[in-house]
Amino acid sequence: MTEEKLMDAAAEMRENIKIGLLRKRITQVQLAEMIGEGEAQVSRAIRGDMNPQSSKIRQKIYKVLER
């Protein structure tokens, strides 16, 4: 995958999570508390950080947004 495609995918993921948060009417701070993660870690995960911990955090985020 090219760098440009990776950047586009990260931007789309970030946008989808932000929309989900707006629909649920919760903030990133509230989300972090709900999933038991730190605010900075949640922010990195939302921005598209690719380390394994961020991936696990995104899975937790998706579960909250699917409820």
PyMOL commands that set and color helices and strands:
alter all, ss='L'
color gray80, all
select helices_A, chain A and resi 3-24+28-35+39-47+52-66
alter helices_A, ss='H'
color red, helices_A
deselect
rebuild
show_as cartoon
